[in-house]
């Protein structure tokens, strides 16, 4: 007894429609125009039924969602560090008391105070 797999809508059980459906599904997830064009042409080449051909032709006019850009650096981190006083020791070390006052008032890290740069 063969397995009965439900057919996708508008596609038949013909082998050409199976290849066309694979191209149809792959084309929906690819944002690159050249790759989409190749997949659409492959789907149209192998589509056997008229309904499968119409489904693939709809991909030519379907609006594509823009690809999301990777998130950038948050702007609050750079502006928060600009408000910190910059202390550049020329020689020696910070006194222990002034070091605590500066780090608590502007939330600078100990590393930035030791390095003397931001």
C-alpha positions as CSV (number, residue, x, y, z in Angstrom):
1,X,0.0,0.0,0.0
2,X,1.7,3.2,-1.1
3,X,1.8,6.2,1.2
4,X,-0.8,8.8,0.4
5,X,0.7,12.3,0.7
6,X,-1.7,15.2,0.2
7,X,-1.1,17.1,-3.0
8,X,-0.3,20.8,-2.7
9,X,-3.1,23.0,-4.1
10,X,-3.0,23.8,-7.8
11,X,-0.4,21.0,-8.5
12,X,-1.1,17.5,-9.8
13,X,0.6,14.2,-9.2
14,X,2.5,14.4,-12.5
15,X,6.4,14.3,-12.0
16,X,6.7,17.6,-13.9
17,X,4.4,19.3,-11.4
18,X,6.4,17.8,-8.5
19,X,9.6,19.5,-9.9
20,X,7.6,22.7,-10.5
21,X,6.3,22.6,-6.9
22,X,9.8,22.3,-5.5
23,X,10.9,25.3,-7.5
24,X,7.8,27.2,-6.4
25,X,8.5,26.5,-2.7
26,X,12.2,27.4,-3.0
27,X,11.5,30.6,-4.9
28,X,9.3,31.9,-2.1
29,X,12.1,32.0,0.4
30,X,15.0,33.3,-1.8
31,X,15.4,37.1,-1.9
32,X,18.1,37.2,-4.7
33,X,16.5,38.2,-8.0
34,X,18.8,36.1,-10.2
35,X,18.2,32.9,-8.2
36,X,14.4,33.6,-8.2
37,X,14.4,34.0,-11.9
38,X,16.3,30.7,-12.4
39,X,13.8,28.9,-10.2
40,X,10.8,30.4,-11.9
41,X,12.1,29.4,-15.3
42,X,12.8,25.8,-14.1
43,X,9.3,25.6,-12.6
44,X,7.7,26.9,-15.8
45,X,9.8,24.5,-17.9
46,X,8.6,21.4,-15.9
47,X,5.1,22.4,-15.0
48,X,2.6,20.0,-16.6
49,X,-0.8,21.4,-15.6
50,X,-2.1,24.8,-16.4
51,X,-3.0,25.5,-12.7
52,X,0.6,24.8,-11.7
53,X,1.9,27.1,-14.4
54,X,-0.4,29.9,-13.2
55,X,0.8,29.5,-9.6
56,X,4.4,29.9,-10.7
57,X,3.6,32.8,-13.0
58,X,2.1,34.6,-10.0
59,X,5.6,34.6,-8.5
60,X,6.7,37.0,-11.3
61,X,4.3,39.7,-10.1
62,X,4.1,38.9,-6.4
63,X,5.7,41.5,-4.1
64,X,8.8,40.4,-2.3
65,X,9.4,41.3,1.3
66,X,12.5,43.4,1.8
67,X,15.4,41.6,3.4
68,X,15.9,42.7,7.0
69,X,19.1,44.5,7.7
70,X,21.3,43.3,10.6
71,X,20.8,45.3,13.8
72,X,23.3,48.1,14.3
73,X,25.0,49.3,17.4
74,X,22.7,51.0,19.9
75,X,23.1,54.7,19.8
76,X,22.5,55.1,23.6
77,X,25.8,53.4,24.4
78,X,27.9,55.9,22.5
79,X,26.0,58.9,23.8
80,X,26.3,57.7,27.4
81,X,30.0,57.4,27.1
82,X,30.3,60.9,25.7
83,X,28.8,62.4,28.9
84,X,31.6,60.8,31.1
85,X,34.4,63.0,32.1
86,X,37.7,62.0,30.6
87,X,40.7,61.9,32.9
88,X,44.1,61.2,31.5
89,X,46.7,60.6,34.1
90,X,50.2,61.7,33.0
91,X,52.1,59.8,35.7
92,X,51.3,57.7,38.7
93,X,48.0,56.2,39.7
94,X,44.6,57.6,40.7
95,X,44.0,58.1,44.4
96,X,41.5,55.5,45.6
97,X,38.9,58.0,46.7
98,X,38.7,59.9,43.4
99,X,38.6,56.7,41.4
100,X,35.3,55.7,43.2
101,X,33.7,59.1,42.7
102,X,34.4,59.1,39.0
103,X,33.3,55.5,38.3
104,X,30.0,55.9,40.3
105,X,29.0,59.3,38.8
106,X,29.2,58.3,35.1
107,X,29.2,54.5,35.2
108,X,32.5,54.2,33.4
109,X,34.2,50.9,33.8
110,X,37.5,50.5,35.7
111,X,39.1,49.4,32.5
112,X,38.4,52.7,30.7
113,X,39.7,54.7,33.7
114,X,42.9,52.7,33.9
115,X,43.5,52.9,30.1
116,X,42.7,56.6,30.1
117,X,40.9,56.4,26.7
118,X,37.3,56.0,25.6
